[in-house]
Amino acid sequence: MTFVKEAFDKNWIAPLGFNCDSFENEMIEYVNEDCKALSLCSGTAALHLAIKLAGVKRGDVVLCSDMTFAATVNPVSYEGGVQVYVDSERETWNMDPDALEAAFKKYPNAKVVMLAHLYGTPAKMDEIMQICEKHGAILIEDAAEALSSTYKDEQCGTFGKYGVFSFNGNKIITTSGGGMLITRTAEERNYAFKLATQAREPAPWYQHEEIGYNYRMSNVVAGIGRGQLLHLEEHRELKAKIYERYREGLAGLPVTMNPYLDCSKPNFWLSCMLIDDDCAVDPMTVMEHLAEKNVESRPIWKPMHMQPVFKNNDFITVADKPVNEDIFAKGLCLPSDIKMTEEEQQYVIDAVRECF
């Protein structure tokens, strides 16, 4: 409220302003001072601008994470690109480096990889980056769910040439809606800013030489983000405690929690469980039982290659059975909001146990 009040006190509630500038600077201080940041109206807007900066044109193949939300991959279509979906591995549920290598063998001209860190869990970044470098491909990191997550002590969203964060209402910090683009250079950041401001040229009149967008963040919204950023580590600790309580509370059942690498520290944005293959209980049975007890749960993200809108897109896997299809068939997202009390979480745990 302090930052929002300041925006009103200074009568600056339009897009851009001192809160936007400060929010960008404070984010850079948090994630990596060698990067540049641009605050935008949504994470999707940031992804779209990253696709633009990466030079994706009509017909270009982009190798994409398959298990993610549609917002990760939709911007490829905005520019006429073609998504080729890459299966996950089981250690993080993220893009499988072996499947990515197979995708490059099939599509050697692919020059962009769109990687999402699923549910705030870092992907196998060493392998992914080595493969991208080997094939001369640009890596875009969708870290919408992974703000504050680290891989070998480095922040997710800062490994690729471009990184993206989201501040949607369900994220670890929120501005109600908003996003941020991370670039390596000021030139790229400034060009993205131009595109986000209707591509207006520096002329006394309104001069436009290319197509632009209205993607700016408002000064008021940025004030909310600045206030939320102060509590990011607190939120992260609360999310970790929720995950650990689920892990302990569901011990002994034929389920496992969403996995992560020892060299990484997820933000535990969502706690998810995976039912063992040989168990007769399915996620929908658990979901329906929880709903009867007024507990909301959701299936794991339905893989993009299974979505009707992408039925004609290629899917690359190196597994005998696609990993993503198996996770989708046996996985469930559990309530993970930091406002949930320990008593409420125990109520959820007890309800899950009743299903087994």
Secondary structure, 3 states (H helix, E strand, C coil): CHHHHHHHHCCCCCECCHHHHHHHHHHHHHHCCCCEEEEECCHHHHHHHHHHHCCCCCCCEEEEECCCCHHHHHHHHHCCCEEEEECECCCCCCECHHHHHHHHHHCCCCCEEEEECHHHCCCCHHHHHHHHHHCCCEEEEECCCCCCCEECCEECCCCCCEEEEECECCCCCCCECCEEEEECCHHHHHHHHHHHECCECCCCCCCECCCCCECECEHHHHHHHHHHHCCHHHHHHHHHHHHHHHHHHCCCCCEEECCCCCCEECCCCCCEEEECCCCCCCHHHHHHHHHHCCCCCEECCCCHHHCHHHCCCCEECCCCCCHHHHHHHHEEECCCCCCCCHHHHHHHHHHHHHCC
